[in-house]
Amino acid sequence: MAPSSVVVTIEKHNSFPLVEINGSDSLLLPEKQKAASPKQLTWVLLLKAHRALFFFSWMAMTMKAVFASVKKRIAHADINEEDSKSRKLYRFIKAFLAISITGLIVEVIAHFKKWNLRMIQPLELEVHGIIQWFYVSWLSFRVDYIAPMVLMLSKFCIVLFLIQSLDRLVLCFGCFWIKYKKIKPTIQDNAYDLEDASNFPLVLVQIPMCNEREVYAQSIAAACELDWPRNRILIQVLDDSDDGNLQRLIKEEVLSWNEKGVNIVYRHRLIRTGYKAGNLQSAMACDYVKDYEFIAILDADFQPNPDFLKLTIPHFKGNPEVGLVQARWAFVNKEENLLTRLQNINLCFHFEVEQQVNGVFLNFFGFNGTAGVWRAKALEESGGWLERTTVEDMDIAVRAHLKGWKFIFLNDVKVLCELPESYEAYKKQQHRWHSGPMQLFRLCLPSIITSKISIWKKTNLIFLFFLLRKLILPFYSFTLFCIILPLTMFIPEAELPLWVICYIPVFMSLLNILPYPKSFPFLIPYLLFENTMSVTKFNAMISGLFQLGSSYEWVVTKKTGRSSESDFLALAERESKTSNEDKILRRHSESGLELLSKLNQQEKQMASKKKRNKVYRKELALAFLLLTAAARSLLSAHGVHFYFLLFQGLSFLVVGLDLIGEQMN
């Protein structure tokens, strides 16, 4: 070895690196062998202490600010009222949270006492103190009894998760095939003679509404401007409003269009039962309805283009087995806030993939309740509108399918509507959308089994349409990601693999975003928000399956009356003419002025009321549960698990404090 060579050996012993320097001239470097002076050691310790003090003070200030904000938010918020069954779920989550916090305290003590957190045979450890004895007993009980049960439940949920992911993957492949082959529903050439109005079929347009103050005018205007011979169309405004002033306002709006030559009538029920289904069934009982061949249904916030009927009704000609033609929804407020952006991702996938694939390959899908045209004969043969569930649209679709009617979905025909902009409205809408199908499944299962449709169609209805997409999805989503995952942080023997909590969910979320690629930056927020909504969907599914009280709750989704830019300009022009000329010159009577003054006073009173955001207790309890599990995972240095639990917990916290969507004063 050369005289100037130096050999450096680095070893590791008990987590402390040892450096040994060997060489013929090592004696020439006496400063390398000197131990650090006490002064230097003191400065190093002081520096480390300063850093630690700064870190803990920063953490304390941050936590103090967060808890102060949470306290202020709760103090100025309305606690969400829940039914008894929902409170039971909340108490279960709260108890689970208390146990998790207790477990976290014990695990922190074990960590700083340097006890083995992953002990294989805990009884062999020499026990010192009651806390360590309790911890060793817990480990033994956990390994022998709890871990096997959690493993079994997690494997069951993972199997359901994989089946549902495979179903979604198959739907995506079907959508790609439709795009690749350019498969579209076709109509006969010259379906209707545009020069001879007598060849056009009679069409009844129904607009059911209930206290739709913000959108009634634009929906009525859009229906009255449909391009169809006026002597071949009738518009029914089915008003279930309980506000007398609003009823008079809608009546006068209908009267103004009637005076312009539009064939439009106003109906109001004295006995308002059955919600929307009862409203539609009451309208169908009119004697003149039997003369109409097709029924178009448009909810109060839907604004079809003038050519809507000419793009949908021709699909019935030459296809006597077609009972429904469904158009796609488009949203005027899809970029209003984060909540509407995330809803848009879900609904774009629903229409672009689910509805289109089922329409092309199965000729069956769930009727969306609006923006569709029914053949009157199909409605009649299927039993009409029934009041037995809160999803009357899915109910009539299933019964029509059992009678052999086929459905057509038009992905290129879009009807403008609104998305809920507040979390409260969205939560209530999702509760109805996920409890109703379970009600319907209980009622329709005997009819499906005894029907004359093929075995394949029965299997599709029972296992795919109802069980997989309406029951299994909310069940495994809530159980796996909100209960089992945080539980496994305290039971490491049942730890979930990374591909379950990261790789497959991210891939499936990516597939959901493909129909609307502009939403790619919202991939991770979408994944977290879907898991956050699982508690609402799970609760709704259980309510509908076991016919609990909240499953029959129907709350009209709050509207804001937003329009697209072109519709807004047209509406402004129309209002300037109609309001200034017709509504003032024609209604300068004393009663009309009184009505307008009352409405103005009501609007001022509504604007002056201080609205409060709600606080959702289940979401908050789950937020603290997931954050507690994240703290436990930090002790075990779980990288992906920690970050997933942390951000999922923060997502629940944001939703629980009603900080997503439309913000109130």
Disulfide bonds with the S-S distance in Angstrom:
none
